[in-house]
Amino acid sequence: MKTTLKYFLTMLLVALGAIHCYADDKKEPIDTAYFFNSWNQMLDFEPIAMLVNPYIQAPSPFMVYMGSDDEEVNRVLREKGFISAAIGEDVWLANSDYIQQEFDGDVMNFVSLVPLFFNSKIAYITFPVELSLKESFFTSDDTYAVGYFYIDFKNRKVKRVTHKYLSELLEDYPDLKMRYEGMKDYKKREIIEYFFLQYVYRATEDFMRPDITDYVD
């Protein structure tokens, strides 16, 4: 994948800190944001536009607002439309407008730019989900956890990875499905996360699996 979740969060904090420092001293450009309007462009890193030292506001690592101080630039970006933005070459964000226009399913809670992870075979989004009542008893102040949202290009859907949906995904790899469903705690969030990422790895290495660009662009 282009990034891992922990690496994404680290890089986003670094980027925000760098831009804040630039705003304080105004000495030299610190960071660049790139914008893409096709998956081919994303895979080849061929952006349609770029902003040096963009305006970035992140109420949380899962909800990022990005643009320019120049409203004309923002207008052009809105009119052209874009699938994703990248901060540098490491932090990728999906445009929630694109996701909600092009896909059905669990998409309505996404706001502005949301964390995106992808390669030529597979893509998913991370976004907060509420803890279950049982989980809330074993946490301190947290009221949410990180949810994984798989982008199904063939069926034009985005679905949250629950234990039921993970079993569906793992039908492509029966040995992995058997291992997962044989786990005593297969409904626990950390077990779902582990086996979903195993699925991502397996799908990425599967030369028989169609590329994303076989369904889009």
C-alpha positions, -999 to +999 in steps of 0.1 A: +000+000+000+010+036-004+011+041+033+002+024+066-022+039+090+004+047+117+028+062+091-001+083+077-009+098+111+028+105+117+033+121+083+002+142+086+013+156+119+047+164+105+032+181+075+009+202+097+038+212+119+059+222+090+032+243+075+026+260+109+063+268+111+062+283+076+032+304+086+052+318+115+084+327+097+074+330+060+110+322+049+108+294+023+083+268+010+079+238+032+054+214+017+035+207-015+000+193-021-007+174-053-042+168-068-053+139-091-084+132-111-078+096-122-064+065-106-039+061-134-025+096-124-024+085-088-005+053-096+020+070-118+021+101-096+012+125-124-009+153-107-032+177-125-024+205-101-002+213-072-002+239-044+030+250-026+025+255+011-013+248+010-037+259+036-045+228+057-069+224+086-074+191+103-100+189+130-089+153+132-065+131+113-096+117+095-111+150+084-087+173+065-095+205+047-070+217+022-068+246-003-052+279-012-054+314+003-063+324-033-101+318-037-097+317-075-074+287-072-099+270-049-127+277-075-107+260-103-100+230-081-137+226-073-147+230-109-121+205-122-129+181-095-104+157-081-103+121-068-075+126-042-048+148-029-014+139-016+008+158+009+042+152-005+044+117-019+034+098+013+001+111+028-029+104+006-064+117+011-096+108-008-120+135-018-153+126+000-173+143-028-159+119-053-165+089-031-201+099-024-208+106-061-192+075-075-199+048-049-229+035-030-227+020+005-211+033+037-201+067+024-223+094+039-202+101+070-171+110+051-163+148+052-138+167+030-106+147+026-102+114+043-072+090+047-067+068+016-046+037+012-041+020-022-020+003-047-027-010-082-049-038-069-068-026-039-079+006-020-095+014+013-103+044+035-100+048+072-125+067+093-137+067+129-165+044+139-184+044+172-174+019+198-198-008+207-213-007+242-192-036+252-160-020+239-168+013+257-166-005+291-129-013+284-117+021+272-110+053+290-121+085+272-122+072+236-157+070+221-146+058+187-121+035+170-106+034+135-128+017+109-117+003+076-138+010+045-131-012+015-136+003-020-152-023-042-146-010-077-164-039-095-197-032-077-192+005-072-196+002-034-177+012-003-184-010+027-172-010+062-151-040+071-172-059+097-167-095+106-195-105+082-181-085+053-146-097+060-158-133+056-172-123+022-139-108+011-119-138+023-139-161+000-113-154-026-087-170-003-102-200+014-072-208+036-072-173+050-110-175+055-107-208+074-080-193+096-101-162+103-133-180+110-115-205+132-104-177+156-122-177+189-125-139+190-131-134+152-156-106+160-130-085+179-119-053+162-082-062+164-087-096+149-108-081+121-080-055+115-053-082+114-071-104+089-082-076+067-046-064+064-037-100+056-063-099+029-049-066+016-014-083+014-028-114-003-048-094-028-018-071-036+003-102-044-024-119-064-014-116-101-048-130-112-066-102-095-078-074-118-062-039-114-082-010-101-078+006-135-096-024-151-128-010-135-122+028-137-105+054-159 
